[in-house]
Amino acid sequence: MAEAKDMGGAVIGESLPFLDDPEKAAGAADYLDDLQLPGMLVGKALRSEHAHAEIVSLDASEALRVPGVVSVLTGDDLPHHPCITAHKRAMPVIACERVRYTGEVVALVAAETLEAAEAATRLIQVEYRPLPVVSCPREAMEEGAEIIFPGGNVLNQAKIRKGEVEGGFGKADVIIENEYSTPSVDHLYLEVEAACASPNPGGGIQIWGSTQQPFLVRQNVARILGLKGESSVRFVQTTTGGAFGGKSEASLDVCLRVAVLARAAGRPVKLVYSREESMIASTKRHATFIRSKTGATKDGRLTAVQVEVWLDKGAYVANGGDNPPAFKRATYHAAGPYQAPHVKVDVHCVHTNHPYGGQMRGPGCPQVHFAGEQQMDALAKALKMDPIEIRRVNGLRVGTRTAWNQHLPESVGFLDTLKEVERASSWGSGGNGRASDGRLRGRGVASCLYGTGNAYSPAEAHVFLTAEGKVQVAAGVVDFGQGSKTVLCQIAAETLDIPYSEFLMESVDTAIDPFGGTSSSSRITMQGGKAVYNAAVKAREELLRLGGILLEADPEDLELRGGVVRSRSHAETHITLSEIAKAYVADELKQIGAADSIPPPARTDKETGQGEPYEIYGFGSQVAEVLVDAETGEVEVTGVWAAHDVGRAISPMGVEQQIEGGVYMGIGFCMMEEVVQHEGRMLNPDMHGYLAPTVEDVPDRVASLIVEDSYSNGPYGAKGVGEQVTVPTAAAIANAVYDATGVRFHDLPLTPDRVAMALLKARA
């Protein structure tokens, strides 16, 4: 159990140690693979080697003869051929009749040992009839393209229409048109997907796993096993070794597969993917192709923005169904944090025979900002304006409207983020030129906005008093390293005026925790925190009531200060939490507060896209400094200054760490990360071929700059930060490389060979 250290007094805005730091630092945290149960079997999946094929036949008879093999499952063994979710075009738990991407599961094995399970998978005979592979989302939309699903390859299309875009371009003095592309990217969390399941004698089942969606796991396990109610499924969260959005979806797959294996075997089963399995089969950041056209007048004011985006959805839909987060966010973030009178955005979400696209830190947003923020710099160059100034001229502020016509009445800290990076980076005194070693120096800036939380994503929270007089918070949300347990306990401690040292928070257990919604979309602090705040207000009232009974005092005369219920009129009259607990906590816990937080629903017009897709927005600006070797094409990022408007920083240290980690992830997205695919097969499915930044690849100077523009409906003004921090980094670096070289790069990643070839071509 995570327990707070003693930090008395006000705690909002204090940098407190994360609750689970001591456990992790001591090596005492239990991850899923540490779990051992009596009689536990080992699971293994057989995966398709084809990106697109019909399954002609499958024979598992030889696999069943392997000593130690207890169960082998194929798609035909599961009634009704269930899919991972109930959404149309969701991935089957086990493929039946057809596979749509390399790595899709065609059989599952449970055995006494991993060696036996692996031997069995090698003996399963599968005959395939290969089908044409669809690799490009734009080609997938063309007439005559191979059809992946009945009804066509287009999953969904969205648009924004505001004003008359052609008329807007007619008023422009400068128009910039470019095409951009970004690759598919892997999450590469340190802990791969893993789960364990154990059937109960009464027909229910318990799942242990590492996920961002505990309640979604419970819901879908109950569905595919045909259980009468979700209460027959208990999900317990284990310590999570990184997520970044991927464990919103890929972890659901492994939980459902281990559940059907355990049901079939009648024994506990653990299923842990290998690194290669994780890389070929898990969800990815969507690859994109983007076409942008931007117009402005001589004084730099935008007249029109037109963006068209093609998202590579891959083979299947994930949790978001036909409206996945990356699709929605790409639509509503394509025009950036700017005032634009005339806007036309079209986004196409298209199936291919690639691993299915899913949530990854800021889904859809780093891609469209990579394009949009380079467009802003290109406008500034054409108009001979400073890149920060053109953003300042067009930037959203209180009282303005977004590209989708949403009014912003408060908490718009965009201009303050620009001011902060301009100050901290000494922007005016920098500039391009040559370093002493001959490399080219450059600086670039990029900005972003980010819708906070999913509109209409309710959260619940409970507050308990323990038998020892401690306070336990339960909110049904997952702490996967971002510090949510710490932040939620800080909110409760501040609201109750009880020392932070008196607070506890367990990992999620669906048998105990209230529904907390998804632990994604930068919603935990704002939505989960608001629920905790509301529950703490009720807990305070209950503690005053219980204290009043024991003190024989009027609750109206009592106050809760420093964890002690005191009389306002008689200072000597008081009672401690442990004394209240001794009188009223008969069992382990007594619930003293429960509440929820229900944000307003999204309101958007289907024809124009205008409306309110998100409740509130975070804003950010980053300056990057680079050195470029013109001969080798190597780019070194020597510094990043990142300012982000978070509403209120509940835990400043936590916010600073989020900014720093987000910048590192943005550097990887820009400089090196790419899922290389050919005919639907991943060519670099390991950590030798897939490059991600190490400590040698990131700058010593990353300045995390917190801007606080408080939001009235957030807990103590907070509105979240976890995802927006990755969004502008790639564009800032690309703009810095342009500043250094005079060459504009439209395609990621900026690998040395790509940069060197472009510079050679420019010199020629």
N, C-alpha and C positions, 0 to 999 in steps of 0.2 A: 504493500500500500504506500502510495506517495504521501508523505507528511511534510508540512511546511516547517521551516526553521523560524526561530523567534525574531519577528520584525514588528514590534509594536507600533501603534499610531497609524496615521494615514498611510495607505499603501498604493493608492493609484498614482502612477507616475514614478514609482520607485523601481529600480532595477534589482529584482530579487532573484536568488538562485532558483533555477527550475526545480520543481518538486522531485523529478526522477533523476536529477543529475547524480546524486551520491550512488544510487543503485547502478546506474550505467557505468560510472567511473570505476566502481569496484568490480565490475564484471559480473554482477549478481542479477542483472535483468534477464528474465526468461523470454527468449524468442521462440517462435513456433517450433523450430527444429530441435529445441532443447526438451520439448514435451515428450514424456515417455508414459505409456499406459500399459497395464497388464494385458498380455495377449495381443498387442498391437501389430497389425500387418503393415507392409510397405506397398504403396501404390505406384504405378508407372503407367504412362500413356504411350500408345503407339500413334505416331503422327504421320500425316500424309506427306509424301515427297513431291506431290504434284500441286501446282498452284490452282489448277482447274481441271476437274476430271469427274467422270461418272464412276461410281463404285459398282463394278460388274459382279464381283463375288468376294466373299470373305470367309475364310476357314480358320477357326481358332482351335480345332481339335488337338493339334500337336502341342499347342501352348498349355492346354489343360493337363497334359501328361507330365509336365515338368515338375519334379519333386519340389514341394513347398508352395506350389501355386494353389490358391484357395478359390479364386474367382476370376473369370474373364468376362467382360461385358462388351457388347457391340451395340450399335444403334438399334438393332432389331430387338434387343433384350429390354429396352425401355419402352413401356407402354406409351403410345401416342407420340413417340419421338420428341420429347420435350426440348425446348430451347432454353438458353441461359436466362432470358427474361421473356415476358409475355409479349414483347413488342414485335411488330411485323418485321421480318428480315433479321431477327436475332439469330445468333449462332446456336446450332444444336449442341446439347450437352455432349453427345457423341454423334459424329456425322453418319448420315444414313442416305444412301443413294448418290450423293454428290459431295465433293469437297470443293471449296472455293478459295482456299489459300494454302500455301505451303506451311505445314505445321499444324493444320487442323487435326483434332483428335478423331481417330477412327476406331480405337479400342482402348479399354482400360483393364489393367491387371492388378490384382491384390495377391501378395505372396508373403511368405514368412521372412524373406530377405530381399534386399534390393537386387542381389545377383540373380535370384530366381525370377524376379519380376522382369528384369531386363532380358534374361534368356527367353522367357515366354513371349515377350513382344517381338523378338527376332524370329520366332517360329510361326507367327500369325501370317497367313497367306492372304494378300489382298490383290485382286486383279482390277486394274483401272483402265478406263478408256479416256485418254487425254482429250481435253477440249481446248480451243483457242484461249490464250491468256490475254486479259485486258489489263494494261499497265498504265494507261494515261487517262485521267478523268475527262479531258477535253475530247480525246478520241472516243471514249466510251459513250459520249453524247451524240456521236455522229450516226447518221443513217447507215444501217448495215453492220454496226458494231456487234460483237458477240454479246448476247444477253446473259447477264449473271443471275438475274431474278425475273420471273414473269412480271410483266408490267414495265420493264425497262430498267436501265442502270441509274437513272436519276432518283436519288432518295428524296430530295426536297430542293426547293428553290425559294429564295426570299429576296425582297427588294425594299428599298427606301426611295420615296419620291417626295421631294420638297422643292417648291418653286418650279421654274422652267430652266433646265440645265443648259439647253442650247442658247437660250437668251442670255444666261449668265456668262457663257463663253464669249458671246458676242460683245459683252462689255469689258472683256479682259484685254489688258495691254500685253500680257505675257501668258502663254499657255505652254505647259510642260506635259509631255506624254512619254510614258515609259512602260516597259513590261518587267516583271520581277518573278522570281521563283524561290521557294524555300523547300528544303528536303524534309522527308520523314525523319523523326528523331526518337530515340529510345529513352525511357526514363532512367534506366541504369541504376536503380536503387540498389543499395548494398545487400539488402535482404530480398531474395527472389520470392516469387509467389509460393505460398505454402499453406496447408490447412490440415486439420485432423478432425475426424468424425467418429463418434461412438454411439451405436444404437442403444436405446433404453428398452428394458423389458416390456414397458407399457406401449411400445410402438412409436414413441417419440425418438428424438435424436439430439445429441449435443455436438456443436461444432466449435472448434477453436480455430482462430485464424488471425491474419494480419490484413486488415481491410480498412477502407474509409467509409464503408457502408454496412455496419452491423445489422441494421434493421431490414435493409434490402436483402441481405443474405438470408435472414430468418424468413422473410416473406417468400422468397423464391425456392428455398429448400422445402418449405411446407407445400408449395405448389407442385413441384416436380415429384415429390414423394407421395402426393395424394393425401396428405394429412388434413384432418378436419379443421384445424385452426393453427395459427402461428404460435400459440402457446405451447404446442407440442415440440417446438424447436427452440433450443437455448443456444445462443451464440455468446462465446466468451472471447474478448479481444486479448491477444498476447502482445507483448512489446513489439513495436513496429519499427523496422529498420529502413525508414524512408518510404515515401509514397508519391509525392509530386503530382497527384491526380490519377496515376496509373492504377492505384489500388482502390479506386472507385469502381473499377470495371474488371480488370484482369484478375483481381483477387476473388471476385464473385465466381468466375469460371472454376477456379481450383476448389472453392468451397462446395459448389454443387457437384462436381465430379467426385470428390472424396465422400460426399454424402451418399451418392448412389452406390459407390463401391462398398461402403460400410454396411449399407442396407442389404446388399447382395451377399456379403461375406458373413454378416451376423456378428462381426467383431470390429473393434476399433481399427481404423486405417489412417495412416499418415501419408500425405502426398506432397512432395517437395519438388518443384521444378529445378532442373539444372539451369545454369546460366544460359546455355545455348537455347534450351527450350523457352526460357523467358524472353530471350531476344527475338526468336523467330515467331513466337506465337502471341505475345502480349500486345496490348494496344500501343499506338504510337502517336506522337504529335503529327497532325495532318500535314502532309506535303501540300503545297499550294502553288498555283500559278495566278498572278495578279496583273491586271491591266489598269493603269491609272492615268487620269487626265485631270490636270489642275490648272485653274486660271486665276489671275490676280491683276489688279490695277497697278499703276505706276507707284502708288504709295504703299504697296504690299498687301492691300486688303483682298481677301479671297472673293471671287465672284462666282465660282462654280467648282464643284468637286464631283468627279465621275470615277467610280471604281467597279471593276468586275473581278470576281474571285471564283476560282475553281478549287474546291477542297477534295482531296483524295480520301474518301471515306473508307476505302478498303472493302473487305468482303462482307462485313456484317455491321449491324447497328449495335450500339452498347446501351447503357442505361437511359440515354436521352431519347431513344426511339428515333422518330423521323425529325426531331428537332434537337440534335445534340448540342451541347454547350459551345463547342468550337464554331458551329454553324451560326448559332444565334449571336455569339460574341463577334465573330468576323463581320457580320452584317452591321451591328450597332457600334462598332469601333473603327470601321474602315475609314471614316472621314476625320478621325482624330479629335483632339480636345479643342476644336476651333469653331468659330462662328462662320457658317457658310450659308448664304441665302438660297443657293440653288444646289441641290444634291441629287445624284442618281447613283444608287448602289444596287448591284445584282450579285447574288452569291448562289453558286451551284454546288450542291453536296452530292457527289457522284461515286458509285461503287466501282471498285477495281478488284483484281485478284491479288491484293496486297493484304498484310495484316491490318486488322480493322483499326481505324483512327479513333482515338478517344481523348479523354481529358488529360492535359499536361499543363502544368503551371501557367495560368493565363491562356487557356485554350483559344486558339484562333487569333489572339491579339498580338503576340510578337511578330506573326507573319504579316498582318495588314499594316502594323506600325512600321515594319521594316520598309515597306513600300511608301507609305504616306509621309513618313518623316524624311525620307530622301527626296520626295517631291517638294516638301517645304524648303529644304536646303537648295534644291535646284532653282526654285523660284527666287530665293534670296540672292543666289549667284547672278541670275539673269537681271535682277533689279538692282544689283550692287548694294544690297542691304545686309546688315549683320544678321546671322541666323537666329540669334536670340531675339533680336528686335522684331523680325517678321512673325515670330511666335507670340511675342507680347502684343503686337498689333491685333492679331486675330484670336487670341486666347479667350476661352470661356471664363466668365466671371459671374458673380452673383447678379441675378436678374436677366441673364441672357438665356438663349435657347440653343439646344444641341442641334446637330445635323438632322436628327429625327424629331425635332420640334418639341423636346421636353424642356419645360421651364425649370431653371435652377435657382430656387429661392434662398439657398444657404449652402455653407460648407463647400466652397469652390476655391481650393487653395492652389490652383494651377499657377497663377502669376507669382505667387510666393515661392513655388518650387523653382521657377526660372530665376528669380532674384537670388535664391540661395546658391544655386550652382554657379551663377555668374560671379557672386562674391567669393565663394569658397575656392573656385578654380582660378581666380584672378584672370577671368576670361579675356579682358581687354589687353592684358600684358602678355598673353601667350601668342600663338601664331605658328605658321609653318616655317620651314627652313631645314637646315641640315644639322644633325648632331655632330659631335666631334669625331665619331667613327664613320661619318659619311652617310649614315642612314637618314631617311627623310622623316621629318617630324610633322605631325598634324594633330588638329583638335576637331572634335565634332560634338554636336549637341543633338539630343532627341527628346521628345516629350510623349506623354501618353495620358489617357484617362482609362478608368477601369470600373465597370459596374460592380458594385459591392453586393455579394449575396445573390441568390436566386430569388426573384420576386415570388411571393407566396411560398415560402419555405419555412413552415412553422417549426418551432423548437420548444421543448419542455425542459423543466429543471425541477429537481427535488432537493430539499435541504433536510438533513437528519441530525439529530442529537445522539451521540453514542453513549454507551454506558459509562464511559470514562469522562464524559463532559466535553468531548471534542465535537467539532462540527464537520459533517461529511457532506460534500456536494456531489450530486449525480446529475449529469446533463446529457448522457447518451451520445457524446461526441468523442472522437478519437484524437489522442495526442500522439502524433507520429514523429515527434521531434521538434515541432514548432512552438511548444510551450503552452498549449491551450489549458492544461490542468492548472498551471501557475496563474495564468491570466484570469481564469474563471474564479479561482480561489481568492485572488486579489479583489475582484469585483464584490464577491460575497463578504470578504473581511471589511472592506470599506463601508458597505451598506449596513452591516450589522454592528460595526464598531466593536469587533472582536479581534484580538491579536491574530495575525496571520499564522502564528505558530500553532494555533488551535484547529487548523483546517486539514482535512484529509480528502483525497479523491482517488477512487479505484479506477482501474481500466474498465471499459464498457462490458457489462453483462446484461443481456436483454431480459433476463429473469428479474433483474433489480432496477435497472436504469429506465428512466422514461424515454420516450421517443425524442431523439435529438436531431433527426434529419441527417443529411449527408455532411461529412466532414470535408468539405471542399468549397470551391467558389468564394473563398475569403469571407465565409459567413459565420465562422465559429465565434469570433469575438463579438460581432455585432448582434447576430441572432441568438446564438447560445448565451452570450453574455447578457443580453437583455432579459432572457428567460431566467437566468441565475439572479439577476438584479431583482426581478419581480418576485421570485421565490424567496429571496432573502428579506424583502420588505415584509412578506407574510410571516416568515420565520421570526422576525423581530417582534411582530405583534403577538405571536404565540408565546415567545419566551417571556414577554412582559406579562401576559395573562397567567402563565404558570407561576412566574415569580410572585405575582400579586396574590395568588392563592396561598402560597407557602409563607409569604410575609404578612398575610392578612392586610393587604394594602390595596388601594385603588390603582389599577393599571395606569390610569391617567396621571397619577402622581409619580410613576416610575419611569426610569430611563435606562437604556443599555449602553454602558460606556466601558470600554476596555475589557469587555467580556464579563462584566459584573452588572447585575440588575440592582439599581440603587433608587432609593427614594429621593425625590427632589427636595422635599420639605424636611426630611429627617436623615441627615447624612450618615448616621450610624446604622440605618436600616438598609441592609443589602444582602444579596445572596449570589453565590457563584454558579457557573454553569455545571460544575461537577455536583453541586448540591441539588440543583434542579434535576440533573440526570439520575441521581440516586433515588429521588422520589418518584420519577415518572418513567424512566426507561426500564421496563421489565425485561425486554429482550435485548438483542444486540443494538438495535436502532429504533429510534422513534422519529417519525416524520413530523417536522415542525413547519414546513413550508413547501408549497407546490404552486407552480405557475407556468405560463407559456408565453411565447412571443410570436405574434402572427403579423408579418409584414403585409402591406397592401398588395393586392394581386397586380400582375402586369396588365397594362392596358395599352394595346397597340392595334392599329388599324391594318387589316389584312391587305388592303389594296395599296396603301402608301407606306406602311411600316412606321408611320408616325405614332408617337405616344410615349408611354412610360415603361420601358422594358425592365428597368432596374430602379430600386428605391433611391439609391444615392451613389455617388461616384468618388473614387479616389483619383488623385492626379500625381504625376511624377515628371521629373526632368533629370536627365543625366548628361554629363560631359565626359567624353572619353579622350584620352591622349594616347597617341601611337607613335611607334618608330617603324618605318618600312624599309627593308633592304630591297632596293630596286633590282638587284641582280638575282637574288634567290627567291624573292617574293615573300619572304618571312615577315610577318607582322607581329610586333610585340606591343601589347597593351601595357603602357607604363603607368597609367593612373585612371581612375574613374571617380567622379564626384556625383553622387546620386541623392537627390532630394525628393522625398515622397510625402504627400499630404495624407495622413492616416486618421484625421479627425482628432483623436487624442491617443497618445501612446500610453496604454495601461502599463506596459513593461518596456521602458525605453531600451534596455539591453536586448530584449527579445526582438524589438523592431529593428534595431541596428543589425542584429544577426540575420534577420530575414532579408534586409536590404543587401548585405554583403553576400549571402548565399545566392540571392536572386541574380546579382550581377555576375557571379561566377557561372551560373547556369546560362545566362545570356551570352557570356563570352564563348562558352562551348557551342551554343546554337549558331553563333556568328562565325567562329573560326575553324571548327573542326568536325562537329558532330554530323553524321549523315548515315542513314540506313541505306546502304548500297544494294540495289536490287536489279536483277536481270531475269526477265521472263517470269516474274513472280517469286524468284528465289533470292533470299538474303545472302549476299556474298561475304558479309563481315559479321557473323553472329557470335562474336566473342570479344573480349576486352583487349585482344591484340590488334584485331582489325578495325574495331569500332573505337575511335579516339574520343576521349573526354578530357577536360582540363584537369591537370594535377596542380599541386602547389607551385610547380615550376612554370606553369602556363598562365598564372594569374598575377596581377600586379600587387606590389607591396602597398601601394596607395589605393585604397578603396574608402572614400569618405562617405559614411552613412549619415545623411542629413535629414533630420525629422522636422517636418512641417505639420503644425497642428491647427487645423481649421475645424473646430468642433461641430459635430452633427447633433442636433437637438434630440433625435430619436435613437441615438446610439447610447450604449451604456457609458456614462460619464463622457460622452461625446465621441467615442471610438467608432470607426467604420471599417477597419480591416486593412491588411497590407500584404498578405502572404504571396499574392500572385502578381500584382501590378509591378513589383520590383524587377521582374525579368523582362517586362514588355519592351522598354525602349533601348535596351543595351545594344542589341545588334545594329540598330539603325544609327546609334551614336558612334559606334566603331566604324561602320561603313562611311559615315560622313567624315570621320577623322581621317580615314584612308584617302578619301577624295581630297581633303584639304592638303594632305601630304603629297599626293601624286598627281592630282588633276584628272584622275581616271575614276569614273563612276562605275561601281559594281552593283549589278542587278540580281545576281544569283548567289545563294549561299550554298555551302560555307566558303569563306574566304581562305581557302587552302593556299599554301605557297605556290603550288604549280599553277593554280588559276590566276593568282595575282601576278606571278612572273610573266605568264603568257600575255596577259592583258597589257602589262607595262611594256613588254617587248613590241607588241602590236602598235601601241600608242607611239613609241619612239620611231617605228618604221613609217 
